[in-house]
Amino acid sequence: MQQPQQAPMQPMQAPQAPMGAPAGPTPAHQITHGPSFAMLRVDLQPGQTIVAEAGSMVARHSNVHMEVKMNASPSAGLWQKIKAFFIAFIRKIVGGETFFVNHFSAAQGGSVWVAPTLAGAITHRRMQGETLTLSTGAFLASSGPLETSLKFGGLKSLLAKEGAFFLQVSGHGDLWFNSYGGIHAIDVNGPFMIDNGHLVGFEGNLTYTIRSAGGGAMGFLASGEGLVCEFNGQGRVYVQSRNLGSLVGWLSPLLPS
């Protein structure tokens, strides 16, 4: 089996067949205060729009207009939007995510600053027809006619919350995603395991199953590893250097009862 290799933070080669409408130019932007406490500034020109996770706005010029919309694909029909609403409701209960996203635009131009909830890095990706699958909470912002859809991780994933739902992003446009801690890209070819709490996203010809980390029942209960994503195939995975579940587990005994 070929050993996984550290990959540069560049997109894998896009498929030859284009997907969706062509995107406009990348909005002028800057990522500052990274990698530990990254913040994104996007300078919008007239006609440009950025979609950002609800609650992520830090500041904006007063002439930048904000519109709140349900977190569903722009091309989704009525039935798809109803389905997206019920899935979003489940995600809210399971993972604490929001139903909605904010759309920022400026008729005369202006800037908006956004930042993720947790301390960590922000990565920019120019999408050129490929598909990138992100874990819960990894999406920060996007621009252009990107298509998004939810993917259920399976009933077993509900036990861990992490990995219960994934967000698939495809098409042409710009995507910014974030991590808790640093983001590390790994090229894999063959079986490869990642702790659910450290998974940011993946791409390529990869399939996955959610299973225990090993060691039988005792390993599941006492190892501290819980459930993992076991990938097969060839592609690239993105992992984060910190695990939110571990932070919660460390803090919980210190909180007053």
N, C-alpha and C positions, 0 to 999 in steps of 0.2 A: 504494500500500500504506500502510495506517495505521501510523504510527510507534509502537513500544512505549512505554508510559507507566509511570512509577514508580507502584506501587500501594501503598496503605496496608496495613499488616499486619493485615488483617481477612479473614475467610473470604468466598469468593464466595457468591452466593445459592445456597442448597441446593435440590435438586430438590423438586418439590411432593409426589411420592409418597414416603412414608417407607420406609426400608430397615431391616430388622432390628427387634429389640426396643427399646423406649424405654429411655433411660439414666436413672440416678438423678441426684441433684444433683452438681455438680462438687465434688470434694474440696477442702477448704481447702488452699491451697498458696501458696508464695512463691518467686520466682526472685530470687536474690541474686548479687552479685559480677559481674553482667553489665555490658556485653555481652562483655567479653574473656574472663572466667574464670567463666562462669555455673554456678550450682549450684541444684538444685531441692529444696525441702522440701515434703513432702506430709503433711498432718495427717489421719490416717485415723480415721474414726468406726467404731463397731461395724457390721459388715456390709459395709464398703467394702474394696476390693482394688485395689492398683496393680500393674501388670505392668511390669517394668523390664528393660532389657538386662543380661545377665549381666556382672558385673564393674563395674557402674556405681554400686553402693552405696557411699556415703561413711560413713554412720552410721545407726543406728536405735535406738529405745528397746528395752529388753530384752524387753518384752512383745509386740513386733511379731514375728509369725511369718513365716518365709520358707520357701517351697516352690518347688523347682526343677522346671520342666516343659519339655517340648520346645517349640520355637518353631513352633507350628502353631495354626490357628484353633480356638477352643473347640468349634465345631460340626462339626469335621472327623471323618469316619468313619475306620475302620481303614485303608482303602486310601489315603485322603488323608494320613493320618499317616505311612504307609510312604513315600509319595511325598515328603512334606515332609522326611523323614529323609534320603533320598538327595539331594534338592536342597540341604538344609543341609550335607551332606557336601561337595558340589561348591562351595558358597559358602565353606566353611571352607578348602578348598584354594586357591580363586581369590582370595577377598577377605579371608581371615583372620577371618571372623565365627564366632560361637559357634553351637552347636546349640541352646542352651537360653536360656530367660528365667526371671527370678525373680518369683514372686508374693508380695507382701507384704500381710498383713492383721493386724488386731488386735482380738481379742474385746472388749477393754476400751478400745480407742482407743489411738493412739500415732502417732509421727512417724517418717518415714524420709527420709533425705537421699540424693540421687543426683546424679551429675555425669557428663558425657561424657568420653571419653578425651582428646580434643583440646581446646585452648583455643578458646573461641568462645561463641556465643550459644545460648540455649534459647528456643524459641517455644511458647506454649500455644495449642492450637486446640480449640474446642468443636465436635465433629463433629455435624452435624444431618442425616445421610442422604447427604451427598455422598461422593465418592471422592477421596482424596489419594494420589498416588504418590510415594514417597520413594526416594532413592538409597541405596545400600549404606552403612550406618553412621549414617544420619540419625535412625533411630528411637531414642528414649531411654526413653519410658515411656507407659503408657496406662491408662485406667480406664473401666469400662463394657463393654457387649457389642459391642465393635468387631470387625469381621471383617478378617482379614489374609490376603493371598495373595501368592505370589511371581510375578514376571513376568520372563521371560528376555529380555535385551536383544539377543540374536542372536549368531551365531558371531563376527562381526567385533568385537563388544564384548569378547570374551575377550582380544584383543590388548592392550587398554588396562586391563583389570581393572575400572576405574571404569565403571559403566554395564552391567556384565555381568548384574546382577540388580537388580530394583526390588522394593520392598515396597508393595503396594497396600493402603490402609487405608480402610475404608468403614463406614457405619452411624452409630450414635449413641453418644456418649461423649466422653471427653477424651483428647487426644493431646498429647504433648510431643515435639518433635523439635529436633535440634541441628545446628549447623554448625561448620565450621572457620573461624573469623573471624566476621564479621557476616553476617546474613541480609538479603537485598534482594529484595523482591517486584516483579515486572514483569508488567504486563498486555500480552499480545501478540495480534495479529490478523493472521495471515499468516506467511510463512516467517521463522524466527528461529533463530539458532545460539547454542549454549552449549557451552563447553568441558566435556567430561565431568567433569573434576576440580572444576569449580565448580558443578555442578548439585546442588541439595538436593532438589528435588521439583517437581511440577507438578500442575495440576488443570484441569478444564473439558473442552471438546471439542477436545482436542489429540491429534495423532498425531505420531510421531517416527520418524526413521531415524538410524542411526549411520553416519557417513561421515568421510572425511578433511576437515581444515579448509580445504583448497584448495591450489593451487599445484602440483598433480601430485605425482609421486614425490619430487621435491626438497622440495616444501612439507611433505610428510608426514615426511620424514627430518630436515630441517634447520630447519624453522620453529619447532620447539619446541612446536607446538600439538597435534600428535597427532590424535586423533579427537574429533569433536564430535557433539552431538545436534542434529539439525536438526528443529525443530518446525514443524508446519503446523496451521492451524485457529485457534480462538479460545479463550483461557483465560489462566491465570496460571502463571508459573514462579517458582521461588524459587532464587536463586543465593547462593553464599557468597563472601566476599571473599578467601579464601585457598584454595590448592590443595595438598592433601597430597602429590600426586605431585611437584610442584615442590620442596617441602620435602625430600623424600627425595632428589631429584636434586641438590639443593644440598649436603646433608649427606654423601652417599656418598663424594665424593672426599676429604673431610676425615677419614674414619674410617681407623684403622690397618688395613693389609692383613694 
